[in-house]
């Protein structure tokens, strides 16, 4: 691999790590602990220099759109609610019943 190919591979891996940190609410420091070869400083550099809000939003939209095209995804509904939505609704309904 050339230097440029290696650099691109590292940046892509770090970008994926940043996206996963956001998705899991771990944050950069915790995510860096779980990703070999990374550090909070490296991920912070990536965020500061390579990730812009508009490109990050477009990339996340592409990931979601890809997930919607996976046949198995249709078995879980339209993707308009999460399990946290359902549990919150169930808790609210249970609270109303108990309040009566």
CORKA-V871783 format. One record per residue. N is the residue number from 1. NEAR is the number of other ideal C-beta (glycine too) atoms within 12 Angstrom. D_LAST is the distance of its C-alpha to the last C-alpha in Angstrom with 1 decimal. Layout:
BEGIN
N:NEAR:D_LAST ; N:NEAR:D_LAST
END
This chain:
BEGIN
1:9:68.6 ; 2:8:69.6 ; 3:9:68.4 ; 4:10:66.5 ; 5:11:64.8 ; 6:12:63.8 ; 7:14:62.5 ; 8:15:60.4 ; 9:16:59.0 ; 10:24:58.0 ; 11:23:56.4 ; 12:17:54.4 ; 13:22:53.2 ; 14:33:52.2 ; 15:31:50.5 ; 16:23:48.5 ; 17:35:47.6 ; 18:34:46.4 ; 19:28:44.2 ; 20:24:42.8 ; 21:28:42.1 ; 22:23:40.1 ; 23:17:38.2 ; 24:14:37.2 ; 25:11:36.7 ; 26:20:39.4 ; 27:20:41.6 ; 28:30:45.4 ; 29:18:46.2 ; 30:18:44.1 ; 31:31:45.2 ; 32:26:48.8 ; 33:17:48.5 ; 34:19:47.6 ; 35:26:50.2 ; 36:13:53.8 ; 37:14:56.3 ; 38:28:53.8 ; 39:19:53.0 ; 40:23:50.7 ; 41:14:53.9 ; 42:26:54.7 ; 43:36:51.3 ; 44:22:51.2 ; 45:20:54.7 ; 46:30:53.5 ; 47:26:50.6 ; 48:13:52.9 ; 49:14:55.8 ; 50:21:54.7 ; 51:27:51.1 ; 52:14:50.4 ; 53:10:47.0 ; 54:10:48.2 ; 55:14:49.8 ; 56:20:46.9 ; 57:15:44.4 ; 58:14:46.8 ; 59:22:47.2 ; 60:22:43.5 ; 61:14:43.2 ; 62:15:46.0 ; 63:20:44.3 ; 64:18:41.0 ; 65:14:43.1 ; 66:13:45.1 ; 67:18:41.9 ; 68:18:40.9 ; 69:13:44.3 ; 70:14:43.9 ; 71:9:43.3 ; 72:10:40.8 ; 73:15:38.6 ; 74:12:37.8 ; 75:9:36.1 ; 76:16:33.4 ; 77:14:32.5 ; 78:11:33.7 ; 79:17:33.1 ; 80:10:30.7 ; 81:14:27.9 ; 82:13:28.1 ; 83:11:26.3 ; 84:11:24.7 ; 85:14:23.2 ; 86:15:21.7 ; 87:13:20.3 ; 88:14:18.8 ; 89:15:17.1 ; 90:15:15.9 ; 91:14:14.6 ; 92:14:12.8 ; 93:14:11.2 ; 94:13:10.3 ; 95:12:8.9 ; 96:11:6.6 ; 97:10:5.5 ; 98:9:5.5 ; 99:8:3.8 ; 100:7:0.0
END
